[in-house]
């Protein structure tokens, strides 16, 4: 994200004002400058998001066209890793398939290290697993409240016709009858 010289001057002035903790209000011109700076920062953040989405889509397109797009893919992936991109499993698989190339082999080691740090960071910030709570009928009673009866579930309604058993649906196989004797003619 880049700021113009005027925006940096304004930002420096506003930070100095905030650090002084003075109760003096800002002048109307300074308020307008602040609003313009805030809009510029918002625009820069939105543009950075659009650029990141474009670059990630471009990286996926190059990855899909491998091995024909090897040099372009490796260059884009290096730039993405330098910008803080966390490689996806598809990136690691592509680099493993291309590790005969020395640049791809070196990039694979770098991508593995970044992916491992990413996984470790996510695991360290993940909430601890909770034990499963079991609900008991009636729950815990308080001493000052009368006990409430536990609700009994209703029986499911009976079907109008009986449900067939597996033996009725799939009758047992019958042994085949032996063929008639060879000398006897069927009449």
C-alpha positions as CSV (number, residue, x, y, z in Angstrom):
1,X,0.0,0.0,0.0
2,X,1.5,3.3,-1.0
3,X,0.6,6.8,0.2
4,X,1.3,10.1,-1.6
5,X,3.6,12.7,0.1
6,X,0.5,14.8,1.1
7,X,-1.2,11.7,2.6
8,X,1.9,10.8,4.6
9,X,2.2,14.4,5.8
10,X,-1.4,14.3,6.9
11,X,-1.0,11.0,8.5
12,X,2.0,12.2,10.5
13,X,0.2,15.3,11.6
14,X,-2.9,13.3,12.7
15,X,-0.7,10.7,14.6
16,X,1.1,13.6,16.3
17,X,-2.2,15.1,17.3
18,X,-3.5,11.8,18.7
19,X,-0.3,11.2,20.6
20,X,-0.5,14.7,22.3
21,X,-3.8,13.7,23.8
22,X,-5.0,17.3,23.6
23,X,-8.7,18.0,24.0
24,X,-8.5,20.6,21.3
25,X,-10.8,19.6,18.4
26,X,-9.5,19.3,14.9
27,X,-10.2,22.1,12.4
28,X,-12.9,21.5,9.8
29,X,-10.2,21.3,7.1
30,X,-8.3,18.6,9.1
31,X,-11.5,16.6,9.5
32,X,-12.0,16.7,5.8
33,X,-8.4,15.7,5.2
34,X,-8.9,12.8,7.6
35,X,-12.0,11.7,5.8
36,X,-10.2,11.8,2.4
37,X,-7.3,9.8,3.9
38,X,-9.7,7.2,5.3
39,X,-11.4,6.9,1.9
40,X,-7.9,6.5,0.2
41,X,-7.0,3.8,2.7
42,X,-10.3,2.0,2.1
43,X,-9.8,2.2,-1.7
44,X,-6.3,0.9,-1.3
45,X,-7.4,-2.0,0.8
46,X,-10.2,-2.9,-1.7
47,X,-7.8,-2.7,-4.6
48,X,-5.3,-4.9,-2.7
49,X,-8.1,-7.5,-2.2
50,X,-9.0,-7.4,-5.9
51,X,-5.3,-7.8,-6.9
52,X,-4.8,-10.7,-4.5
53,X,-7.9,-12.5,-5.8
54,X,-6.7,-11.9,-9.4
55,X,-3.2,-13.2,-8.6
56,X,-4.5,-16.3,-6.8
57,X,-6.8,-17.1,-9.7
58,X,-3.8,-16.6,-12.1
59,X,-1.7,-19.0,-9.9
60,X,-4.5,-21.6,-10.0
61,X,-4.7,-21.2,-13.8
62,X,-1.0,-21.7,-14.3
63,X,-1.0,-24.7,-11.9
64,X,-3.8,-26.2,-13.9
65,X,-1.7,-25.8,-17.1
66,X,1.4,-27.5,-15.8
67,X,3.8,-28.8,-17.0
68,X,3.6,-26.5,-20.0
69,X,3.4,-23.3,-17.8
70,X,6.3,-24.3,-15.5
71,X,8.4,-21.1,-15.6
72,X,5.3,-18.9,-15.2
73,X,3.9,-21.0,-12.4
74,X,7.2,-21.0,-10.4
75,X,7.6,-17.3,-10.8
76,X,4.0,-16.6,-9.7
77,X,4.3,-18.9,-6.7
78,X,7.6,-17.3,-5.6
79,X,6.0,-13.9,-5.7
80,X,2.9,-15.2,-3.9
81,X,5.0,-16.8,-1.1
82,X,7.0,-13.6,-0.7
83,X,3.7,-11.7,-0.3
84,X,2.6,-14.1,2.5
85,X,0.6,-16.7,0.5
86,X,0.1,-20.0,2.3
87,X,0.5,-22.8,-0.2
88,X,-2.4,-25.1,-0.8
89,X,-2.1,-28.9,-1.0
90,X,-2.4,-28.6,-4.8
91,X,0.7,-26.3,-4.9
92,X,2.7,-28.8,-2.8
93,X,1.5,-31.7,-5.0
94,X,2.5,-29.8,-8.2
95,X,5.9,-28.9,-6.8
96,X,6.5,-32.6,-5.7
97,X,5.7,-33.7,-9.3
98,X,8.1,-31.0,-10.7
99,X,11.0,-31.5,-8.2
100,X,13.3,-32.7,-11.0
101,X,13.5,-29.0,-11.8
102,X,16.1,-27.4,-9.4
103,X,14.0,-24.2,-9.0
104,X,10.9,-26.3,-8.3
105,X,12.8,-28.4,-5.8
106,X,14.0,-25.4,-3.9
107,X,10.6,-23.8,-4.0
108,X,9.1,-27.1,-2.7
109,X,11.3,-26.9,0.4
110,X,10.3,-23.2,1.0
111,X,6.6,-24.0,0.4
112,X,6.7,-26.9,2.8
113,X,8.3,-24.7,5.5
114,X,5.6,-22.0,5.0
115,X,2.8,-24.6,5.1
116,X,4.2,-26.3,8.2
117,X,4.4,-22.9,10.0
118,X,0.8,-22.2,8.9
119,X,-0.5,-25.5,10.3
120,X,1.4,-25.0,13.6
121,X,0.0,-21.5,13.9
122,X,-3.6,-22.7,13.3
123,X,-3.2,-25.5,15.8
124,X,-1.8,-23.3,18.4
125,X,-4.7,-20.9,18.1
126,X,-7.4,-23.6,17.9
127,X,-9.6,-23.9,21.0
128,X,-9.0,-26.9,23.2
129,X,-11.3,-29.8,22.5
130,X,-14.2,-29.9,25.0
131,X,-15.5,-33.0,26.6
132,X,-18.9,-34.1,25.6
133,X,-21.7,-33.2,27.9
134,X,-24.4,-35.7,28.6
135,X,-27.9,-34.7,29.3
136,X,-29.8,-36.7,31.8
137,X,-33.6,-36.9,32.0
138,X,-34.8,-34.5,34.7
139,X,-31.5,-32.7,35.0
140,X,-30.1,-31.5,38.3
141,X,-32.7,-30.4,40.8
142,X,-32.3,-27.3,42.9
143,X,-33.2,-27.6,46.5
144,X,-35.7,-24.8,46.5
145,X,-37.6,-25.9,43.4
146,X,-40.1,-28.8,43.2
147,X,-39.1,-31.7,41.1
148,X,-40.6,-31.7,37.6
149,X,-41.5,-35.0,36.0
150,X,-39.3,-35.9,33.0
151,X,-41.3,-35.9,29.8
152,X,-41.8,-39.3,28.3
153,X,-41.5,-39.6,24.5
154,X,-44.6,-40.7,22.7
155,X,-44.5,-44.0,20.9
156,X,-44.3,-43.6,17.1
157,X,-47.7,-44.3,15.5
158,X,-48.1,-47.9,14.3
159,X,-48.3,-48.3,10.5
160,X,-51.7,-49.3,9.0
161,X,-50.3,-52.4,7.5
162,X,-47.6,-54.6,9.0
163,X,-44.0,-54.2,8.0
164,X,-42.7,-57.3,6.2
165,X,-39.8,-59.2,7.7
166,X,-36.6,-59.7,5.7
167,X,-37.6,-63.3,5.1
168,X,-40.8,-62.2,3.5
169,X,-39.1,-59.6,1.3
170,X,-36.1,-61.8,0.4
171,X,-37.4,-65.4,0.5
172,X,-34.7,-68.1,1.0
173,X,-33.3,-69.6,-2.1
174,X,-34.6,-73.0,-3.0
175,X,-32.3,-75.8,-4.1
176,X,-32.6,-76.5,-7.8
177,X,-34.5,-79.7,-8.7
178,X,-32.4,-82.3,-10.4
179,X,-33.0,-82.7,-14.2
180,X,-35.3,-85.7,-15.2
181,X,-33.6,-89.0,-15.9
182,X,-32.0,-89.2,-19.4
183,X,-34.0,-92.4,-20.5
184,X,-37.4,-91.0,-19.6
185,X,-39.3,-88.9,-22.1
186,X,-41.5,-86.2,-20.7
187,X,-45.0,-86.6,-22.0
